[in-house]
Amino acid sequence: MKRPWSKPVRREWPELPAAGFIRGRAATVADVDSGEAVFCQQSDGGELAAPWPTDVPQYALWREETGAVIPTIVIQAEAHIHEPSEAIFGLQRTDGSTVVATASEVELLGQRRPD
C-alpha cells in the first residue's frame, strides 16, 4: 500500500511508550498538568469529550502547516467536543515536544514500528 505522505526512515521511530498517554477516556486538566495528556476538552458545564476509538499509543505522521511530514506518536485521541464525528489527536514528536492535530493532519500508522 502506498502512503499518501513520505515516510521517515526507521531510525527516526522510537519504541512506543509504556506510560505517559491517555487511553480509553478523555483527558482531564490534571492529566495535562501531569504531562500525561496534551490537551483537555471540557464544556462550560464541565462535561468532558469522548475518547476516539483508535489504538493509543500508536505511530503516526503529522503534516504541519509548512507541509513538512513529522514522525509522531499518538498519546491521546478524542472526539471533538463540538463536532463528535471529528477526531482530535495529542501527538508527541520524536524530540519530546507535543502538538494537537486534527484528523486531516494525521496519518495513523498503527502500533507496529514502521519500516
C-alpha positions, 0 to 999 in steps of 0.5 A, spaced: 500 500 500 502 506 498 502 512 503 499 518 501 505 522 505 513 520 505 515 516 510 521 517 515 526 512 515 526 507 521 531 510 525 527 516 526 521 511 530 522 510 537 519 504 541 512 506 543 511 508 550 509 504 556 506 510 560 505 517 559 498 517 554 491 517 555 487 511 553 480 509 553 477 516 556 478 523 555 483 527 558 482 531 564 486 538 566 490 534 571 492 529 566 495 535 562 498 538 568 501 531 569 504 531 562 500 525 561 495 528 556 496 534 551 490 537 551 483 537 555 476 538 552 471 540 557 464 544 556 462 550 560 458 545 564 464 541 565 462 535 561 468 532 558 469 529 550 469 522 548 475 518 547 476 516 539 476 509 538 483 508 535 489 504 538 493 509 543 499 509 543 500 508 536 505 511 530 503 516 526 505 522 521 503 529 522 503 534 516 504 541 519 502 547 516 509 548 512 507 541 509 513 538 512 511 530 514 513 529 522 514 522 525 509 522 531 506 518 536 499 518 538 498 519 546 491 521 546 485 521 541 478 524 542 472 526 539 471 533 538 467 536 543 463 540 538 463 536 532 463 528 535 464 525 528 471 529 528 477 526 531 482 530 535 489 527 536 495 529 542 501 527 538 508 527 541 514 528 536 520 524 536 524 530 540 519 530 546 515 536 544 507 535 543 502 538 538 494 537 537 492 535 530 486 534 527 484 528 523 486 531 516 493 532 519 494 525 521 496 519 518 495 513 523 500 508 522 498 503 527 502 500 533 507 496 529 514 500 528 514 502 521 519 500 516 
